[in-house]
Amino acid sequence: MNKIKLLLLFFFFISITFSQKQTVDSLVKSKAKKEIESLRLRVIKGEKMEDIARAYSEDKASALKGGLILDVKKGLTDPEFEKVAFSLKQGQILKVFETQFGYHFIQLVQRRGDLLDLRHVLIELKLKK
């Protein structure tokens, strides 16, 4: 094969690979968002958030504590997470939102000055096996 044909074949392969990755990424995101929205709806309808977090949250550290994260302070977490967290009122659960870690929903348990105690559920954006 001549060099031009090899280059064309290479670029064709790269474009197909990139296109497949974009499709997989959008499918993964869509599935993760549907999953977390259904979990949020269960909490809104009356299930305990701590039970949902223990069973489904992919943030294993907080899931063990029913999704509880204590002493959240501005500047120490993801900016989008903080934006939502610090806009909450006591007991409030806002809509699902996305950060670099995946999709979340959170509930404000308590505000103590500049510190927040939250319950949190995370569904990561990754290929499920």
Rosetta silent file (secondary structure, phi, psi, omega in degrees, C-alpha in Angstrom):
SEQUENCE: MNKIKLLLLFFFFISITFSQKQTVDSLVKSKAKKEIESLRLRVIKGEKMEDIARAYSEDKASALKGGLILDVKKGLTDPEFEKVAFSLKQGQILKVFETQFGYHFIQLVQRRGDLLDLRHVLIELKLKK
SCORE:     score description
SCORE:     0.000 S_00000001
   1 L     0.000  145.557  177.737    0.000    0.000    0.000 S_00000001
   2 L   -84.071  168.282 -174.542    1.184    3.454   -0.640 S_00000001
   3 H   -61.801  -37.091 -178.885    1.565    6.045    2.104 S_00000001
   4 H   -64.746  -44.209  178.772   -1.574    7.975    1.151 S_00000001
   5 H   -64.109  -40.349  177.529   -3.772    4.892    1.444 S_00000001
   6 H   -62.815  -43.409  177.647   -2.209    4.022    4.802 S_00000001
   7 H   -62.623  -43.784  178.294   -2.812    7.556    6.083 S_00000001
   8 H   -61.794  -43.220  178.039   -6.422    7.493    4.897 S_00000001
   9 H   -61.810  -42.926  178.421   -6.962    4.129    6.560 S_00000001
  10 H   -60.987  -48.692 -179.293   -5.419    5.420    9.778 S_00000001
  11 H   -66.163  -34.011  176.352   -7.610    8.561    9.850 S_00000001
  12 H   -63.429  -45.767  179.086  -10.685    6.480    9.037 S_00000001
  13 H   -61.354  -45.699  179.732   -9.916    4.166   11.979 S_00000001
  14 H   -61.820  -43.570 -178.475   -9.337    7.114   14.326 S_00000001
  15 H   -66.553  -37.316  177.499  -12.601    8.813   13.295 S_00000001
  16 H   -67.289  -44.028  179.571  -14.604    5.603   13.821 S_00000001
  17 H   -60.490  -45.927  179.915  -12.980    5.027   17.222 S_00000001
  18 H   -63.354  -42.788 -179.996  -13.699    8.620   18.296 S_00000001
  19 H   -63.079  -41.385  178.079  -17.272    8.397   17.033 S_00000001
  20 H   -65.033  -40.106  179.310  -17.855    5.139   18.939 S_00000001
  21 H   -62.454  -42.621  178.669  -16.427    6.683   22.117 S_00000001
  22 H   -61.511  -41.837  179.950  -18.780    9.667   21.842 S_00000001
  23 H   -64.644  -45.664  178.287  -21.758    7.313   21.412 S_00000001
  24 H   -61.090  -45.913  179.918  -20.713    5.195   24.391 S_00000001
  25 H   -58.349  -44.559 -178.937  -20.131    8.314   26.488 S_00000001
  26 H   -68.716  -34.665  176.556  -23.574    9.701   25.688 S_00000001
  27 H   -67.509  -42.051  178.156  -25.186    6.327   26.416 S_00000001
  28 H   -62.231  -46.248  179.826  -23.338    6.043   29.727 S_00000001
  29 H   -62.283  -43.662 -179.399  -24.355    9.587   30.688 S_00000001
  30 H   -62.434  -44.805 -179.953  -27.965    8.997   29.710 S_00000001
  31 H   -65.054  -44.380 -179.949  -28.179    5.757   31.693 S_00000001
  32 H   -62.980  -41.350 -179.016  -26.494    7.281   34.761 S_00000001
  33 H   -67.448  -41.542  177.468  -28.791   10.308   34.710 S_00000001
  34 H   -61.897  -41.267 -179.600  -31.926    8.179   34.405 S_00000001
  35 H   -62.260  -48.431 -176.581  -30.732    5.996   37.274 S_00000001
  36 H   -72.116  -32.695  176.705  -30.040    8.869   39.655 S_00000001
  37 H   -64.879  -36.462  178.079  -33.235   10.709   38.718 S_00000001
  38 H   -69.089  -35.260  176.864  -35.236    7.586   39.596 S_00000001
  39 H   -66.650  -42.462  178.057  -33.400    7.360   42.946 S_00000001
  40 H   -61.239  -42.515  179.520  -34.133   11.028   43.673 S_00000001
  41 H   -61.368  -38.416  177.231  -37.796   10.491   42.855 S_00000001
  42 H   -61.469  -40.067  177.768  -37.935    7.606   45.339 S_00000001
  43 H   -67.247  -44.607  179.475  -36.610    9.939   48.049 S_00000001
  44 H   -58.794  -35.746 -179.184  -39.077   12.681   47.076 S_00000001
  45 L   -80.832   -1.417  172.041  -41.886   10.108   47.353 S_00000001
  46 L   124.017   -9.948  176.298  -40.861    9.257   50.908 S_00000001
  47 L   -69.191  150.215 -179.431  -38.053    6.695   50.980 S_00000001
  48 L   -72.512  130.402 -179.305  -35.247    7.571   53.369 S_00000001
  49 H   -60.667  -37.036 -179.119  -32.333    9.189   51.618 S_00000001
  50 H   -64.414  -33.290  177.072  -29.866    7.385   53.875 S_00000001
  51 H   -68.907  -42.218  178.134  -31.274    4.007   52.758 S_00000001
  52 H   -63.705  -43.968 -179.739  -30.996    4.976   49.081 S_00000001
  53 H   -62.034  -45.670  179.805  -27.437    6.262   49.610 S_00000001
  54 H   -59.686  -40.070 -174.053  -26.346    3.068   51.407 S_00000001
  55 H   -82.971  -32.058 -168.362  -27.769    0.868   48.673 S_00000001
  56 H  -124.670  -21.938 -174.405  -26.954    2.811   45.506 S_00000001
  57 L   -65.806  137.657  178.186  -24.442    5.645   45.952 S_00000001
  58 L   -93.191    5.779  167.854  -21.115    5.077   44.234 S_00000001
  59 L   -91.377   90.089 -170.636  -19.387    7.370   46.720 S_00000001
  60 H   -61.169  -35.609 -178.453  -18.489    4.434   48.942 S_00000001
  61 H   -63.193  -48.639 -179.506  -17.119    6.505   51.831 S_00000001
  62 H   -78.837  -26.890  179.406  -20.313    8.499   52.358 S_00000001
  63 H   -60.233  -37.839  178.902  -22.587    5.589   51.359 S_00000001
  64 L   -60.520  -25.523 -179.698  -21.427    3.680   54.437 S_00000001
  65 L  -105.821   26.002 -179.797  -22.787    6.558   56.529 S_00000001
  66 L    68.890   27.555  179.298  -26.090    6.811   54.649 S_00000001
  67 L    84.487    3.236 -174.575  -24.678    9.454   52.322 S_00000001
  68 E   -74.139  128.374  172.954  -23.728   11.735   55.195 S_00000001
  69 E  -124.934  120.079 -175.867  -20.921   14.234   54.596 S_00000001
  70 E  -100.446  151.532  171.388  -20.104   16.430   57.569 S_00000001
  71 E    58.232   45.321  176.609  -18.477   19.860   57.785 S_00000001
  72 E   -73.572  127.468 -177.141  -18.524   20.776   54.093 S_00000001
  73 L  -124.007  142.505  178.048  -16.733   24.095   53.692 S_00000001
  74 L   -56.919  141.561  177.341  -16.459   26.300   50.603 S_00000001
  75 L    91.413   -3.627 -177.021  -13.299   25.846   48.616 S_00000001
  76 L  -111.123   -8.095 -179.224  -12.740   22.207   49.551 S_00000001
  77 L  -127.723 -178.131  178.667  -15.018   20.380   47.107 S_00000001
  78 L   -57.057  133.759 -177.599  -15.996   20.515   43.439 S_00000001
  79 H   -56.057  -40.354  179.246  -17.186   24.054   42.529 S_00000001
  80 H   -67.413  -38.919  177.350  -20.473   22.813   40.998 S_00000001
  81 H   -61.029  -46.548  179.274  -21.137   20.667   44.069 S_00000001
  82 H   -62.721  -41.042 -179.467  -20.536   23.679   46.323 S_00000001
  83 H   -56.717  -46.199  179.557  -22.747   25.908   44.208 S_00000001
  84 H   -70.721  -48.859 -175.474  -25.683   23.547   44.709 S_00000001
  85 H   -56.712  -45.520 -175.555  -24.886   22.653   48.328 S_00000001
  86 L   -80.834   -1.157  174.707  -24.637   26.238   49.534 S_00000001
  87 L   -97.382   -7.282 -175.725  -27.885   27.203   47.781 S_00000001
  88 L   -76.179  151.067  169.581  -29.960   24.621   49.675 S_00000001
  89 L  -101.611  160.238 -178.874  -32.413   25.302   52.473 S_00000001
  90 L   -46.985  124.875  177.118  -32.792   22.927   55.441 S_00000001
  91 L    79.574  -10.134 -174.888  -34.119   19.543   54.250 S_00000001
  92 L   -72.526  142.999  173.743  -34.266   20.643   50.621 S_00000001
  93 E  -124.393  112.513  178.105  -33.296   18.333   47.754 S_00000001
  94 L   -83.841  179.306 -179.966  -32.667   20.122   44.456 S_00000001
  95 L   -64.135  163.431  175.746  -32.609   18.550   41.012 S_00000001
  96 L   -60.719  140.774  177.172  -29.891   16.172   39.865 S_00000001
  97 E  -137.682  162.093 -176.098  -26.697   17.930   38.806 S_00000001
  98 E  -112.687  139.993  170.068  -23.434   16.899   37.172 S_00000001
  99 E  -127.906 -175.616  177.581  -19.828   17.340   38.292 S_00000001
 100 L   -64.160  -16.227 -177.547  -16.585   15.845   37.066 S_00000001
 101 L   -92.623  -19.050 -178.885  -17.339   12.821   39.292 S_00000001
 102 E   142.152 -154.428  179.418  -20.789   12.033   37.904 S_00000001
 103 E   -99.592  141.482 -177.015  -24.402   12.828   38.725 S_00000001
 104 E  -132.463  157.965  153.723  -25.461   13.817   42.244 S_00000001
 105 E  -140.810  146.599 -174.524  -28.357   14.845   44.332 S_00000001
 106 E  -135.288  158.441  177.306  -27.917   16.205   47.832 S_00000001
 107 E  -130.373  133.714  176.234  -29.983   17.188   50.829 S_00000001
 108 E   -79.479  118.187  177.647  -29.052   19.810   53.388 S_00000001
 109 E   -86.782  -46.331 -176.650  -29.177   18.196   56.830 S_00000001
 110 E  -159.510  143.618  174.076  -27.817   21.132   58.823 S_00000001
 111 E  -116.041  127.147  177.758  -26.092   24.484   58.354 S_00000001
 112 E  -126.533   88.928 -176.490  -23.703   25.668   61.068 S_00000001
 113 L    64.449 -117.599 -179.328  -22.328   29.028   60.027 S_00000001
 114 L   -91.731    5.072 -178.178  -20.018   28.336   57.069 S_00000001
 115 E  -110.541  142.408  178.288  -20.240   24.556   57.474 S_00000001
 116 E  -121.161  144.409  166.462  -22.814   22.217   55.982 S_00000001
 117 E  -109.970  128.561 -173.442  -23.839   18.670   56.814 S_00000001
 118 E  -129.336  156.278  162.745  -25.282   16.954   53.742 S_00000001
 119 E  -108.426  144.907 -166.183  -26.705   13.681   52.535 S_00000001
 120 E  -146.813  138.045  171.549  -25.442   12.780   49.092 S_00000001
 121 E  -125.803  134.140 -179.885  -25.991   10.191   46.367 S_00000001
 122 E  -126.025  133.257  166.772  -23.532    9.813   43.471 S_00000001
 123 E  -117.518  117.484 -177.093  -23.792    7.801   40.279 S_00000001
 124 E   -75.950  156.552  176.805  -20.445    7.850   38.490 S_00000001
 125 L   -95.244   90.925 -179.176  -20.021    8.230   34.756 S_00000001
 126 L  -150.970  160.053  176.022  -18.330    4.990   33.854 S_00000001
 127 L   -70.761  126.938  177.559  -18.966    1.897   31.826 S_00000001
 128 L   -84.973  141.412  179.286  -20.842   -0.632   33.947 S_00000001
 129 L   -92.552    0.000    0.000  -19.713   -4.227   33.726 S_00000001
